[in-house]
Amino acid sequence: MNALGRLRPAPRFEWVTTATTTRSATTHRVLFGLVALGWLAVDQLTKSWAESSLQDRSIDVVWTLRFHLTVNYGASFSLGAGFGAWIGVLALVVVGILVWRGGSVRSRLGAVALGMIVGGALGNVIDRAFRGGSGFLGGGVVDFIDLQWWPIFNVADIGVVCGAILLVISTLRAPTYQHLDPNAEGEDAPGADGSPVVASAGDGD
């Protein structure tokens, strides 16, 4: 070992290697897919329940919250009536982008957030494609969660909105990675130039 190696203190961090990053990316992709499929399944199951149980009645739950069936041909929260098909196309484009983005998500929170958004968006697109209506994506979205002081919504809307909030939080908490070579010495050694060495932080793995 040369003099520089003897004088340099032992590093107090875990090396972030390509293998570690690959394992984390695979885990995040799996988590993203499971959350998306799970959210989609819950959304469709609750909508099927609403269609079968709320046709001729409303169910009071707590305070102003009730389950009240409506069919929305616009955007989320019963907005944008008459633009359902265009909204459906836009949702498919967004889903495609997020699925591509999900392959490189770098944190568990980010994977969960993207999964919620994709699952929710797909839930409403499936409604437009298969639940009545006429023409391309002309079907209506089933809404049934009614606060009576907010537009009626569904589980898919919750996924899109809450997922977007979590995605912002995940971005603000994004870990910093630096791929390092633990065998490097001299000028190539981590921290040899006096700069701080950062491995990973936050919920990156």
SEKETOR-71131 format. One record per residue (C-alpha): residue in three letters; x, y, z. Coordinates in steps of 0.001 Angstrom, whole numbers, plus 500000, padded with zeros to 6 digits. Example, Ala and Ser with C-alpha at 12.3 -4.5 7.8 and 13.67 -1.06 7.14 Angstrom:
BEGIN
- ALA:512300:495500:507800
- SER:513670:498940:507140
END
This chain:
BEGIN
- MET:500000:500000:500000
- ASN:501470:503403:499115
- ALA:501807:506347:501479
- LEU:498572:507923:500325
- GLY:496717:504705:501044
- ARG:498201:504539:504563
- LEU:497291:508117:505386
- ARG:493780:508089:503939
- PRO:491166:507206:506642
- ALA:488830:504313:506039
- PRO:485741:505467:504132
- ARG:482567:505700:506224
- PHE:480053:504860:503582
- GLU:478778:501923:501563
- TRP:479957:501741:497989
- VAL:477200:502341:495462
- THR:478038:499871:492734
- THR:476364:499061:489459
- ALA:475196:495731:490880
- THR:473553:497457:493852
- THR:471830:499965:491595
- THR:470579:497176:489328
- ARG:469111:495224:492243
- SER:467379:498334:493582
- ALA:465989:499209:490148
- THR:464566:495711:489749
- THR:462930:495890:493180
- HIS:461432:499281:492393
- ARG:460059:498083:489044
- VAL:458385:495114:490715
- LEU:456921:497353:493420
- PHE:455691:499805:490787
- GLY:453951:497018:488854
- LEU:452365:495463:491938
- VAL:450998:498798:493171
- ALA:449628:499680:489722
- LEU:447875:496320:489305
- GLY:446631:496329:492886
- TRP:445199:499839:492640
- LEU:443546:499013:489334
- ALA:441970:495871:490808
- VAL:440611:497689:493869
- ASP:439239:500461:491667
- GLN:437390:498080:489354
- LEU:436063:495946:492211
- THR:434684:498969:494070
- LYS:433070:500299:490889
- SER:431418:496942:490222
- TRP:430130:496957:493794
- ALA:428801:500516:493374
- GLU:426977:499603:490157
- SER:425304:496618:491776
- SER:424554:498122:495195
- LEU:423864:501827:494632
- GLN:421493:501817:491665
- ASP:418475:502913:493683
- ARG:419925:504101:496987
- SER:422707:506015:498689
- ILE:424629:504840:501745
- ASP:425537:507328:504458
- VAL:428952:506477:505916
- VAL:430159:509154:508338
- TRP:429593:512912:508635
- THR:428935:514177:505086
- LEU:430566:511154:503416
- ARG:428191:508906:501536
- PHE:428268:506439:498658
- HIS:426159:507786:495821
- LEU:426370:506392:492278
- THR:426945:508709:489309
- VAL:428412:508241:485840
- ASN:430898:510850:484671
- TYR:431572:511468:480975
- GLY:434138:514183:481675
- ALA:437418:514321:483585
- SER:438213:513399:487162
- PHE:435908:514728:489865
- SER:433071:515065:487311
- LEU:434801:517945:485526
- GLY:435214:518554:481782
- ALA:431933:517072:480561
- GLY:431894:516363:476825
- PHE:435644:515800:476490
- GLY:435719:512203:477705
- ALA:437329:510689:474600
- TRP:440094:513303:474465
- ILE:440697:512903:478182
- GLY:440949:509150:477666
- VAL:443545:509558:474908
- LEU:445550:511972:477059
- ALA:445382:509510:479956
- LEU:446752:506715:477747
- VAL:449661:508921:476688
- VAL:450402:509807:480308
- VAL:450204:506142:481316
- GLY:452676:505218:478577
- ILE:455122:507872:479754
- LEU:454784:506812:483393
- VAL:455229:503124:482581
- TRP:458442:504039:480758
- ARG:459456:506242:483691
- GLY:458649:503442:486120
- GLY:461502:501410:484683
- SER:464032:503860:486088
- VAL:462370:504972:489320
- ARG:464991:505353:492061
- SER:463054:505064:495330
- ARG:460367:502938:496925
- LEU:458188:505995:497495
- GLY:458548:506976:493848
- ALA:457624:503458:492746
- VAL:454498:503491:494924
- ALA:453538:506963:493676
- LEU:453897:506050:489996
- GLY:452019:502795:490584
- MET:449097:504650:492157
- ILE:448932:507141:489273
- VAL:449134:504467:486573
- GLY:446630:502181:488308
- GLY:444189:505041:488788
- ALA:444538:506375:485258
- LEU:444051:502902:483767
- GLY:440991:502370:485948
- ASN:439235:505384:484475
- VAL:440390:504581:480928
- ILE:438909:501078:481244
- ASP:435607:502668:482265
- ARG:435625:504885:479190
- ALA:436427:501928:476953
- PHE:434023:499321:478337
- ARG:431307:500857:480516
- GLY:428571:501878:478077
- GLY:428638:504968:475922
- SER:429191:505125:472182
- GLY:432209:505717:469999
- PHE:435883:505561:470840
- LEU:436409:505888:474614
- GLY:432861:507209:474869
- GLY:431916:505350:478034
- GLY:431311:506912:481421
- VAL:433470:506713:484519
- VAL:431759:505334:487618
- ASP:431986:507751:490561
- PHE:430459:506996:493939
- ILE:432459:508588:496787
- ASP:430453:511680:497683
- LEU:431509:514177:500372
- GLN:428593:516433:499353
- TRP:430898:519454:499425
- TRP:433388:518173:496811
- PRO:432865:516687:493325
- ILE:432040:512965:493467
- PHE:435068:510755:492808
- ASN:436314:507171:492912
- VAL:439300:505070:493973
- ALA:441060:505764:490668
- ASP:440878:509522:491295
- ILE:442356:509004:494756
- GLY:445260:507109:493201
- VAL:445980:509822:490636
- VAL:445817:512726:493082
- CYS:447554:511110:496071
- GLY:450107:509480:493766
- ALA:450964:512865:492271
- ILE:451468:514327:495758
- LEU:453695:511411:496772
- LEU:455652:511769:493529
- VAL:456447:515399:494351
- ILE:457558:514380:497847
- SER:459666:511585:496365
- THR:461320:514016:493974
- LEU:462156:516416:496800
- ARG:463622:513539:498805
- ALA:465471:512006:495863
- PRO:468676:510273:497022
- THR:472060:511241:495620
- TYR:474092:508434:494108
- GLN:477747:508383:493177
- HIS:479189:505329:491487
- LEU:482554:504734:493052
- ASP:485448:502353:492580
- PRO:486565:501073:496008
- ASN:489902:499942:494506
- ALA:490849:503369:493174
- GLU:493935:505063:494551
- GLY:495756:508344:494148
- GLU:493931:511047:492233
- ASP:491160:508603:491289
- ALA:490400:507691:494903
- PRO:487084:508851:496370
- GLY:487568:512063:498277
- ALA:491211:512403:497256
- ASP:490574:515915:496020
- GLY:488955:516956:499278
- SER:485408:516824:497929
- PRO:482739:515086:500009
- VAL:481823:511559:499077
- VAL:478132:510738:499042
- ALA:476739:507261:498789
- SER:472978:507066:499169
- ALA:470458:508782:501382
- GLY:466739:508837:502034
- ASP:464621:505937:500826
- GLY:466636:505243:497715
- ASP:466961:501474:498122
END
